[in-house]
């Protein structure tokens, strides 16, 4: 509620009046509208997303979603109108934007944003306050109290429980209201007053106070809380708003203190960046979970098929026993027709099992290569810190599955460099992580299979050194020692990075193999990034020590 008041306080001098220009639906739960003033077009985003209901100004967005039904309804309903009024009553999280032909004319359309968690909605009303269009219809079986559909008269949400906070209320009345029931202080504040969110409580209450029963506060503590309460109310009343990031979120109101610096970032600017970061993190988490399930399912399938091939291979030694049984049948003095037929069947089965070794062995190798690839992909996914990295891994998985399907249909066991190279996911130049040692030597770190292939076989030069965690899935690291002789510190930095970007990241020390780049070999027919090598030296890498080489924003 406080954030909403801050956003609208910045809107009124900026947007009233402005002429409606355009509406577009950027996502299933968000609408963007452009409003033109003398200084240019201002863009607003209004979202009814359950866990991120919001409205704020945004930078000019790309053209997208202007053909959606809701965007077209707003485009038709608001064409030629100007925003002349921004209304928000009491402590309700409901904002009404009034549009008319001219600032002094009666309002012809209301755009209503209800920002109430999972009940959030966006509605377009006509001059008689009937629903013309809405983002989410509410049917009678969903809500008996307040069903909403096109053509219905608009009904505001049910009134809030609790009292509206007021500057006019005195200390005794305020304290008496909170001490009415012996409940924790946070519960008392939220139950007694409107507009009190968990985030606001963290800003008003010192650490640990929220769980304290109200009857345990001493008189000085009551006075301390009263001063914080009054400071918040005065900031809201006088519209002292500004954006401040805090360890557990953000703060958009401020109370003057000695030496305090007034915030310089507007609430709309800060909120737009904060929400964008929050939504990006949410999408990243969802995509990681989805891709993780797909990788685990693919690994389970490979394990199952490898076990089937292993069982067939284990049956090969039985061919000798089948051969002996057939010999015994034919060694009889006068074998009958049935004995001869049985012996022939046994000979045929024995030969088939012996021949199967040549087919089963490469299949088992292929399954093992794919399992190694999938285990490495899961490691890259766990360590992915951007949506782009996750999408690249998803593209590599699609390429592998497509090649696997092609190989199954063709009856072969070859896997996919050619198919992977043709996949859209592998188009463009890979962008591995580039770092430098303390002495200035470049270090390249592959964050997926294609980047591993790129740094090991395309960018590497004779004299470079390749590092990888021993017997653990993880990133390839190439130290560009072809540029100058590497010191012990350079080698240790590369080993630390290989340990950090591996499945052993949580260990204190990880064995890392160091190999001259010319000793690396591709495995014929294997997926990109799959290598083998001769020899090598084992170093001990410390994952935590690698943090000093990484950019500050990287965890």
C-alpha positions in Angstrom: 0.0 0.0 0.0 2.8 2.4 0.8 4.6 1.6 -2.4 1.3 2.2 -4.3 0.9 5.6 -2.7 4.5 6.4 -3.7 4.0 5.4 -7.3 0.8 7.4 -7.7 2.4 10.5 -6.0 5.0 10.5 -8.8 2.4 9.8 -11.5 0.1 12.7 -10.9 2.3 15.7 -11.8 3.9 13.6 -14.7 0.8 12.0 -16.3 -2.2 14.3 -15.7 -3.1 15.2 -18.3 -1.7 12.9 -21.0 -3.3 11.5 -24.2 -3.7 7.8 -24.7 -1.5 6.5 -27.6 -1.2 2.7 -27.4 -1.9 -0.5 -25.5 -0.1 -3.8 -25.8 -0.1 -7.0 -23.7 3.5 -7.9 -22.9 2.7 -11.2 -21.1 -0.4 -13.2 -20.1 -0.6 -11.1 -16.8 0.6 -7.7 -17.8 -0.5 -4.8 -20.0 1.5 -1.8 -21.1 0.0 1.5 -22.1 1.6 4.5 -23.7 0.5 8.1 -22.8 1.8 11.1 -24.7 2.6 14.4 -23.0 4.4 17.5 -24.2 7.7 15.9 -23.2 7.1 12.6 -25.1 5.5 9.2 -24.5 5.3 7.7 -21.0 4.9 4.0 -20.7 3.0 2.3 -17.8 2.9 -1.3 -16.9 -0.2 -2.7 -15.1 0.0 -6.3 -14.0 -2.5 -8.6 -12.3 0.0 -11.4 -11.7 -0.8 -13.1 -8.4 2.6 -12.9 -6.8 3.7 -9.7 -8.5 0.6 -7.5 -8.9 1.9 -4.0 -9.7 1.8 -0.8 -11.6 4.7 1.6 -12.4 6.3 3.5 -15.3 8.7 1.6 -17.5 11.3 2.5 -20.1 9.9 2.3 -23.7 9.3 -1.4 -24.3 9.6 -3.3 -27.6 6.5 -3.7 -29.7 4.8 -6.9 -28.6 1.4 -8.3 -27.9 -0.6 -5.4 -29.5 -2.8 -7.9 -31.2 -4.1 -9.5 -28.0 -7.9 -9.3 -27.3 -7.5 -7.2 -24.2 -5.0 -4.8 -25.8 -7.3 -4.3 -28.8 -10.3 -3.6 -26.5 -8.3 -0.9 -24.7 -7.0 0.4 -28.0 -10.6 0.8 -29.2 -12.1 2.0 -25.9 -9.5 4.6 -25.1 -8.8 6.0 -28.6 -8.9 9.8 -28.6 -9.1 10.1 -24.8 -6.8 11.6 -22.3 -5.9 10.6 -18.8 -7.4 13.3 -16.6 -7.7 11.7 -13.2 -5.8 9.2 -11.0 -7.9 8.1 -8.1 -7.1 5.8 -5.1 -9.3 5.9 -2.1 -8.4 5.2 1.5 -6.1 2.2 2.0 -7.6 0.1 -0.7 -5.1 -1.3 -3.3 -7.4 -0.2 -6.1 -6.3 2.5 -8.6 -8.8 4.1 -11.1 -7.5 6.0 -14.1 -10.1 8.3 -15.6 -10.1 9.1 -19.3 -12.0 11.9 -21.0 -12.0 14.0 -24.2 -10.5 17.0 -22.4 -9.4 17.7 -18.9 -12.6 19.5 -18.0 -15.0 17.0 -19.6 -16.7 14.2 -17.7 -14.9 10.9 -17.6 -15.9 8.5 -20.3 -13.8 5.5 -19.4 -12.2 4.2 -16.2 -9.3 1.8 -16.2 -9.3 0.0 -12.9 -6.3 -1.9 -11.5 -7.1 -4.1 -8.5 -3.8 -5.1 -6.9 -4.9 -7.7 -4.3 -2.7 -10.8 -4.7 -4.4 -13.7 -6.3 -7.6 -11.6 -6.6 -5.8 -9.0 -8.7 -7.6 -7.9 -11.9 -7.7 -5.1 -14.6 -11.0 -3.8 -15.8 -12.1 -1.2 -18.4 -15.4 0.6 -17.4 -17.6 2.9 -19.4 -19.0 6.2 -18.1 -21.8 4.4 -16.3 -19.2 2.2 -14.5 -20.2 -1.0 -16.4 -17.5 -3.5 -17.3 -16.5 -3.1 -20.9 -13.4 -5.4 -20.8 -11.5 -7.2 -18.2 -8.3 -9.3 -17.8 -9.9 -12.1 -15.7 -13.5 -13.1 -15.6 -14.8 -14.2 -12.1 -17.6 -16.7 -12.5 -20.3 -17.2 -9.8 -18.8 -20.6 -8.9 -15.4 -18.9 -8.3 -16.9 -16.1 -6.1 -20.4 -16.0 -4.8 -19.7 -12.6 -3.2 -18.4 -10.7 -6.3 -18.7 -12.4 -9.7 -17.4 -10.1 -12.5 -18.1 -10.4 -16.3 -18.4 -8.2 -19.3 -21.5 -6.0 -19.1 -21.9 -6.3 -15.3 -22.1 -3.1 -13.1 -18.7 -2.6 -11.4 -18.7 -3.5 -7.7 -15.7 -2.4 -5.6 -13.9 -5.1 -3.5 -15.4 -5.8 0.0 -14.2 -3.2 2.6 -11.0 -3.9 4.4 -11.0 -5.1 8.0 -9.3 -2.9 10.6 -9.0 0.9 11.1 -7.4 3.2 8.5 -4.1 4.7 9.9 -4.6 8.3 10.8 -2.2 11.0 11.9 -4.9 12.5 14.1 -5.1 9.5 16.3 -3.3 10.0 19.7 -0.8 7.7 21.4 -3.3 6.4 24.0 -5.9 5.4 21.5 -3.2 3.8 19.3 -1.7 1.8 22.2 -5.1 0.8 23.5 -6.1 -0.6 20.1 -2.9 -2.7 19.9 -3.2 -4.0 23.4 -6.7 -5.1 23.0 -5.6 -8.8 22.6 -2.5 -10.4 24.0 -1.1 -11.4 20.6 2.3 -10.9 19.0 3.0 -7.3 18.0 3.1 -8.0 14.3 -0.2 -9.7 14.4 -1.7 -6.9 16.5 -0.6 -4.2 14.0 -1.9 -6.1 11.0 -5.2 -6.9 12.7 -5.8 -3.4 14.0 -4.9 -1.3 11.0 -5.3 -1.4 7.2 -2.3 -1.1 4.8 0.2 -2.9 7.0 2.3 -5.4 5.0 5.0 -7.8 6.2 7.6 -5.6 4.5 6.4 -2.5 6.3 6.5 -4.4 9.6 10.1 -5.2 9.0 10.8 -1.5 8.6 8.8 -0.3 11.6 9.8 -3.0 14.1 13.3 -3.7 15.5 14.6 -7.2 15.0 12.7 -9.8 17.1 9.9 -7.5 18.1 7.3 -8.9 15.7 6.9 -12.1 17.8 6.8 -10.4 21.2 3.4 -10.3 22.9 2.1 -6.7 23.1 1.9 -6.8 26.9 5.7 -7.4 27.2 6.7 -4.0 25.8 8.1 -1.4 28.3 7.0 2.2 28.2 10.2 3.3 26.4 9.7 0.6 23.8 6.1 1.8 23.2 7.5 5.3 22.7 10.1 4.0 20.2 7.5 2.2 18.2 5.2 5.2 18.3 7.9 7.4 16.9 8.5 4.9 14.0 4.7 4.7 13.4 4.4 8.5 13.3 7.4 8.8 11.0 5.8 6.4 8.5 2.4 8.1 8.6 4.0 11.6 8.2 6.1 10.4 5.2 2.9 9.0 3.5 0.9 12.1 4.3 3.6 14.6 3.1 4.6 12.3 0.2 8.2 11.9 1.3 8.9 9.0 -1.0 12.1 7.7 -2.6 13.7 4.4 -3.5 16.1 2.6 -1.2 17.3 -1.0 -1.5 17.5 -2.9 1.8 18.9 -6.4 2.6 15.4 -7.9 2.7 13.8 -5.9 -0.1 13.3 -2.2 -0.6 11.9 0.9 1.2 10.0 3.7 -0.5 9.3 6.1 2.4 11.8 8.0 4.5 11.9 10.0 7.7 14.4 12.9 8.1 17.2 12.0 10.4 20.5 13.8 11.2 23.0 13.2 8.4 20.5 11.2 6.4 20.7 11.7 2.6 17.4 12.0 0.7 16.9 9.2 -1.9 17.6 10.3 -5.5 16.1 7.3 -7.4 12.4 7.6 -8.0 10.1 4.8 -6.7 8.9 4.1 -10.3 12.4 3.6 -11.6 13.5 1.5 -8.6 10.4 -0.6 -8.7 10.6 -1.3 -12.4 14.2 -2.6 -12.0 13.4 -4.5 -8.9 10.4 -6.2 -10.4 12.2 -7.0 -13.6 15.0 -8.7 -11.6 12.5 -10.6 -9.4 10.5 -11.8 -12.4 13.7 -12.8 -14.3 14.9 -14.8 -11.2 11.4 -16.4 -11.1 11.6 -17.4 -14.8 15.1 -18.7 -14.3 14.1 -20.9 -11.4 11.1 -22.3 -13.3 13.2 -23.0 -16.4 16.0 -24.6 -14.3 13.4 -26.9 -12.6 11.9 -27.9 -16.0 15.2 -28.6 -17.7 16.4 -30.4 -14.6 13.5 -32.8 -14.7 14.1 -33.4 -18.4 17.8 -34.1 -17.9 17.0 -36.5 -15.0 14.4 -38.3 -17.1 16.9 -38.6 -20.0 19.6 -39.9 -17.6 17.1 -42.5 -16.1 16.3 -43.7 -19.6 19.9 -44.1 -20.5 20.6 -46.0 -17.2 17.7 -48.3 -18.0 18.8 -49.0 -21.6 22.4 -49.4 -20.5 21.3 -52.0 -17.9 19.4 -53.9 -20.7 22.5 -54.0 -22.9 24.6 -55.1 -19.9 22.2 -57.9 -19.2 22.6 -59.0 -22.9 26.3 -58.9 -22.6 26.3 -60.9 -19.4 24.4 -63.6 -21.2 27.2 -64.0 -23.8 29.3 -66.5 -21.7 26.3 -68.9 -21.7 27.0 -69.4 -25.5 29.7 -71.9 -24.5 27.3 -73.9 -22.5 24.8 -73.9 -25.3 27.5 -75.1 -27.7 28.3 -78.0 -25.4 24.7 -78.9 -25.0 24.3 -79.0 -28.8 27.5 -81.1 -29.2 26.1 -83.6 -26.6 22.9 -83.9 -28.5 24.6 -84.7 -31.8 27.1 -87.0 -30.1 24.4 -89.6 -29.5 24.8 -92.9 -31.4 21.6 -92.4 -33.4 20.3 -88.9 -32.7 16.6 -88.5 -33.6 15.1 -85.7 -35.8 14.0 -83.8 -32.7 17.5 -83.9 -31.2 19.0 -82.6 -34.4 16.5 -79.7 -34.6 17.1 -78.9 -30.9 20.9 -78.9 -31.5 20.6 -76.6 -34.5 18.5 -74.2 -32.4 21.2 -74.2 -29.7 24.0 -73.6 -32.2 22.0 -70.7 -33.7 21.4 -69.1 -30.3 25.1 -69.6 -29.3 26.3 -67.9 -32.6 23.9 -65.1 -32.1 25.1 -64.4 -28.6 28.7 -64.4 -29.7 28.0 -62.0 -32.6 26.1 -59.7 -30.3 29.3 -58.7 -28.4 30.3 -56.6 -31.4 27.0 -54.7 -31.3 26.5 -54.5 -27.6 29.9 -53.1 -26.7 29.6 -49.8 -28.7 26.1 -49.4 -27.5 27.3 -49.6 -23.9 30.0 -47.1 -24.7 27.5 -44.7 -26.2 25.1 -45.0 -23.2 28.1 -44.2 -20.9 29.1 -41.2 -23.0 25.5 -39.9 -22.9 25.3 -40.4 -19.2 28.6 -38.5 -18.7 27.2 -35.7 -20.9 23.9 -35.6 -18.9 25.6 -35.6 -15.6 27.8 -32.7 -16.7 24.7 -30.9 -18.0 23.1 -31.2 -14.6 26.2 -29.6 -13.1 26.1 -26.7 -15.6 22.4 -26.3 -14.8 23.0 -26.1 -11.0 25.6 -23.4 -11.6 23.8 -21.5 -14.3 23.2 -17.9 -13.1 21.4 -16.5 -16.2 18.4 -17.4 -18.3 20.6 -17.4 -21.4 22.8 -20.2 -20.0 19.8 -22.3 -19.2 18.4 -21.8 -22.7 21.7 -22.8 -24.2 21.7 -26.0 -22.2 18.1 -26.7 -23.2 19.1 -26.3 -26.9 22.0 -28.7 -26.5 19.6 -31.2 -24.9 17.2 -30.9 -27.8 20.1 -31.5 -30.2 21.2 -34.6 -28.4 17.6 -36.0 -28.2 17.1 -35.3 -31.9 20.3 -37.1 -32.8 19.3 -39.9 -30.4 16.0 -40.3 -32.1 17.6 -40.2 -35.6 20.1 -42.9 -34.5 17.2 -45.0 -33.2 15.2 -44.7 -36.4 18.2 -45.5 -38.5 19.3 -48.4 -36.3 22.8 -47.1 -35.8 24.6 -46.2 -32.6 26.5 -43.1 -33.9 25.9 -39.8 -32.0 25.7 -36.3 -32.9 28.4 -33.8 -33.8 26.9 -33.2 -37.2 23.3 -33.0 -35.9 24.3 -30.7 -33.1 26.1 -28.4 -35.4 22.9 -28.0 -37.5 20.7 -27.3 -34.4 19.5 -23.7 -34.0 20.7 -23.9 -30.4 24.3 -24.1 -31.6 24.2 -21.2 -34.0 26.3 -18.1 -33.3 29.7 -17.8 -31.6 29.9 -19.3 -28.1 30.6 -16.8 -25.3 32.6 -18.6 -22.6 33.5 -16.9 -19.4 36.8 -15.0 -19.8 38.9 -14.2 -16.7 42.5 -13.3 -15.9 45.0 -14.6 -13.4 46.8 -12.2 -11.1 49.7 -12.0 -13.6 47.3 -11.2 -16.5 47.1 -14.5 -18.3 43.7 -15.1 -19.8 41.6 -18.0 -18.6 38.6 -19.4 -20.6 35.8 -21.3 -18.7 33.2 -23.3 -20.6 29.8 -23.1 -19.0 28.2 -25.7 -21.3 29.2 -28.4 -23.7 29.5 -26.3 -26.8 31.6 -23.7 -25.0 33.9 -26.5 -23.8 34.3 -27.7 -27.4 35.0 -24.1 -28.5 37.7 -23.3 -26.0 39.5 -26.7 -26.2 39.5 -27.2 -30.0 38.8 -23.8 -31.7 40.4 -21.1 -29.5 43.2 -23.1 -27.9 46.7 -22.9 -29.3 49.8 -25.1 -28.9 51.2 -24.3 -25.5 47.9 -23.7 -23.7 46.9 -25.9 -20.8 43.6 -27.6 -20.2 42.2 -28.2 -16.7 39.2 -30.4 -15.5 38.1 -31.8 -12.2 39.2 -35.4 -12.0 36.4 -37.9 -12.4 33.8 -35.2 -11.7 31.4 -33.5 -14.2 32.3 -29.9 -14.6 33.6 -27.1 -16.9 36.7 -27.2 -19.0 39.2 -24.5 -18.2 41.9 -23.4 -20.6 44.9 -21.3 -19.4 46.4 -19.3 -22.3 50.0 -20.2 -21.4 50.9 -20.0 -25.1 51.0 -16.2 -24.6 53.7 -16.3 -21.9 55.1 -18.8 -19.5 52.6 -19.7 -16.7 53.7 -19.3 -13.1 52.7 -21.6 -10.2 50.1 -19.0 -9.3 48.6 -19.1 -12.7 48.4 -22.9 -12.6 46.8 -22.8 -9.2 44.2 -20.2 -10.3 43.2 -22.4 -13.2 42.9 -25.4 -11.0 40.8 -23.5 -8.5 38.4 -22.4 -11.2 38.1 -26.0 -12.6 37.3 -27.1 -9.0 34.8 -24.3 -8.5 32.9 -25.0 -11.7 32.5 -28.7 -11.0 30.3 -31.1 -9.1 32.9 -30.8 -6.3 32.3 -27.1 -5.6 31.1 -27.8 -2.1 34.4 -29.6 -1.1 37.3 -27.9 0.4 39.8 -29.4 -2.1 39.2 -31.1 -5.4 41.7 -33.1 -7.6 42.1 -31.4 -11.0 43.8 -32.8 -14.1 46.2 -30.5 -16.0 46.9 -31.6 -19.6 48.8 -29.8 -22.5 46.2 -28.8 -25.1 47.9 -30.9 -27.8 47.3 -34.1 -25.8 43.5 -33.6 -26.0 41.5 -35.7 -28.4 38.0 -35.7 -29.5 36.1 -38.9 -29.1 34.8 -39.9 -32.5 31.1 -39.7 -32.8 30.7 -38.3 -29.2 28.7 -35.2 -28.3 30.4 -31.8 -28.4 32.7 -31.2 -25.4 33.5 -34.9 -24.9 37.3 -35.4 -24.9 40.0 -37.9 -23.9 43.6 -37.3 -23.1 46.9 -39.0 -22.5 48.8 -38.5 -19.3 48.3 -35.3 -17.3 49.3 -33.9 -13.9 47.0 -33.8 -10.9 46.8 -30.5 -9.0 44.6 -29.7 -6.0 42.1 -26.9 -6.5 40.2 -25.0 -3.8 36.8 -23.9 -5.0 36.4 -21.1 -2.5 39.7 -19.6 -3.5 38.4 -19.1 -7.0 35.9 -16.6 -5.8 38.6 -13.9 -5.9 38.9 -14.4 -9.7 35.2 -14.0 -10.4 33.2 -10.8 -11.0 31.7 -9.4 -7.8 28.1 -10.0 -8.9 28.8 -13.7 -9.3 28.0 -15.8 -6.2 
